[in-house]
Amino acid sequence: MAAAWPSGLASPETVSAQLLGILWFVSFTTGPWGAAATAAAGGDETLKCEDLKVGQYICKDPKINDATQEPVNCTNYTAYVPCFPAPNITCKDFGGNETHFTGNEVGFLKPISCRNVNGYSYKVAVALSLFLGWLGADRFYLGYPALGLLKFCTVGFCGIGSLIDFILISMQIVGPSDGSSYIIDYYGTRLTRLSITNETFRKTQLFP
């Protein structure tokens, strides 16, 4: 004989239904477009579309140039991708026009970083260093003719210089002599160097 559920408490079915309803509401409001219904809720001034918060817009992936493996519109280390504000958001587009978006219109162009390349392939450089490094082929390819000639005359510094160059090139520490970057698959393994300059922000240390 089944035990009777206490009359003062909600049944398990009721609790489960309420939990499912809460989960559905959360997933709906935090989906790709669910961060906000309006960009300037609670304010009188309409925001610019580029001032929208993450979750209030979706940006397309950049179109990649097959030859350079960088965005096709890369200029001065910067490229731009179109971004689409969420449906029912009202903001000023890149033309300064106040627009009520439906999710299909471009609201602004978001800048993304890209690299300057000049035809030097990372795969070719590593292959030359591995198989012909003792002849200095890797250094000739990267634009270091003096070091290439020296490696050629000394048979890669008796093999030691060839091994060191192979490690340095593989780790992308040694690059092309003109200062450009290697051509590497856009979604492949890349080395990103971090540095502090006048254009970067260094957080002030707080001491107790």
C-alpha positions in Angstrom: 0.0 0.0 0.0 1.5 3.4 -1.1 2.2 5.9 1.6 0.1 9.1 1.5 1.9 12.4 0.7 1.5 14.9 3.5 -1.3 17.4 2.7 0.7 20.4 3.8 3.5 19.9 1.2 3.5 20.1 -2.6 3.6 16.8 -4.4 6.8 15.8 -6.3 5.1 16.3 -9.6 4.3 19.9 -8.8 7.8 20.6 -7.6 9.2 19.1 -10.8 6.9 21.1 -13.0 7.9 24.3 -11.2 11.6 23.5 -11.5 11.2 22.8 -15.2 9.4 26.1 -15.7 12.2 28.0 -13.9 14.9 26.2 -16.0 13.0 27.0 -19.2 12.7 30.7 -18.3 16.4 30.9 -17.5 17.5 29.3 -20.7 15.2 31.5 -22.7 16.4 34.7 -21.1 20.1 33.8 -21.3 20.2 32.4 -24.8 22.1 34.0 -27.8 19.7 36.9 -27.9 18.3 36.8 -24.4 20.7 39.2 -22.5 18.3 42.1 -23.0 15.3 43.2 -24.8 16.4 46.8 -25.2 19.8 48.4 -25.2 18.9 51.4 -23.2 16.4 50.1 -20.7 15.9 52.7 -17.9 17.6 55.5 -19.8 16.4 58.3 -22.0 19.4 58.4 -24.3 19.7 55.7 -27.0 23.0 53.8 -26.8 25.3 53.4 -29.7 25.3 49.8 -31.0 29.0 49.4 -30.3 28.3 50.1 -26.7 26.0 47.1 -26.3 27.0 44.5 -23.7 28.2 41.0 -24.4 25.1 38.9 -25.0 23.1 41.7 -26.7 24.7 41.1 -30.1 26.3 38.3 -32.2 29.3 38.9 -34.4 30.1 36.7 -37.5 33.4 34.9 -37.8 35.9 36.8 -40.0 36.3 35.6 -43.6 39.8 34.2 -43.9 42.2 34.7 -46.9 43.5 31.3 -47.9 46.9 32.6 -48.9 47.6 34.7 -45.8 45.4 32.9 -43.3 44.3 36.3 -42.0 41.0 38.2 -42.3 40.6 39.5 -45.8 40.2 43.1 -44.7 43.2 43.1 -42.3 44.9 46.6 -42.3 47.3 47.9 -39.8 46.9 44.9 -37.6 43.1 45.4 -37.4 40.2 43.8 -39.2 36.4 44.3 -38.8 33.6 41.8 -38.5 29.8 42.6 -38.8 27.8 42.4 -35.6 24.0 41.9 -35.3 22.1 43.4 -32.3 19.5 41.1 -30.7 15.9 41.4 -31.7 13.8 44.2 -30.1 17.0 46.2 -29.3 17.0 49.9 -30.3 20.4 51.6 -30.7 22.3 53.8 -33.1 24.0 52.0 -35.9 27.4 52.8 -37.4 25.7 55.5 -39.5 24.3 57.2 -36.5 20.7 56.3 -37.3 18.5 55.1 -34.5 17.2 51.7 -35.5 14.9 49.0 -34.0 16.6 45.8 -34.8 15.1 42.4 -35.6 18.3 40.4 -35.4 19.1 40.4 -39.2 20.6 43.9 -39.6 24.2 44.9 -39.1 24.5 47.3 -36.2 28.2 47.9 -36.1 31.6 46.6 -37.1 33.7 45.2 -34.3 37.5 45.5 -34.6 39.5 42.4 -34.1 43.3 42.0 -34.1 45.1 40.4 -37.0 48.8 39.9 -38.0 51.1 41.3 -40.7 52.3 38.5 -42.9 54.7 38.7 -45.9 54.7 35.2 -47.5 56.8 33.3 -45.0 55.2 29.9 -44.2 55.7 28.5 -40.7 55.5 24.9 -42.1 58.1 25.6 -44.7 60.5 27.2 -42.2 60.2 24.3 -39.8 60.7 21.7 -42.6 63.8 23.5 -44.0 65.2 23.8 -40.5 64.6 20.1 -39.8 66.0 18.6 -43.1 68.3 21.3 -44.5 69.2 23.3 -41.4 72.8 22.1 -41.5 73.1 23.8 -44.9 71.6 27.1 -43.6 68.5 26.8 -45.8 66.2 27.9 -43.0 68.2 31.1 -42.4 68.3 31.9 -46.1 64.6 31.4 -46.3 63.8 33.7 -43.4 66.1 36.4 -44.8 69.3 36.0 -42.8 71.9 35.3 -45.6 74.9 36.0 -43.4 73.9 33.4 -40.8 72.8 31.0 -43.5 76.2 31.2 -45.2 78.0 30.8 -41.9 75.9 27.6 -41.2 76.6 26.3 -44.7 80.4 26.8 -44.2 80.4 25.2 -40.8 77.9 22.4 -41.5 75.4 24.0 -39.1 78.0 24.8 -36.5 78.8 21.0 -36.4 75.1 20.3 -35.9 74.7 22.3 -32.7 73.6 25.4 -34.4 71.1 23.5 -36.6 69.5 22.0 -33.4 69.3 25.4 -31.7 67.7 27.0 -34.8 65.2 24.2 -35.1 64.1 24.7 -31.5 63.9 28.5 -31.9 62.0 28.3 -35.2 59.6 25.6 -33.9 58.8 27.8 -30.9 58.3 30.8 -33.2 61.0 32.7 -31.3 63.0 33.3 -34.5 60.8 34.7 -37.3 61.2 36.5 -40.7 63.9 39.1 -40.8 61.4 41.8 -42.0 59.5 41.6 -38.7 56.4 40.0 -40.2 54.6 37.0 -38.8 54.6 33.4 -40.1 51.7 32.3 -42.2 49.9 29.8 -39.8 46.4 28.4 -40.1 44.1 31.0 -38.6 42.6 28.4 -36.2 45.9 26.6 -35.7 48.5 26.9 -33.0 50.0 30.3 -32.7 52.3 32.1 -30.3 50.9 35.2 -28.8 53.4 37.5 -27.1 52.1 39.7 -24.2 53.8 42.9 -23.3 53.2 46.1 -21.4 53.3 49.3 -23.4 51.9 52.8 -23.2 48.8 51.6 -24.9 48.1 48.8 -22.4 46.6 49.1 -19.0 48.3 47.8 -15.9 46.1 47.4 -12.9 47.2 49.2 -9.8 48.3 46.9 -7.1 46.2 47.1 -3.9 47.9 46.3 -0.6 46.0 45.7 2.6 
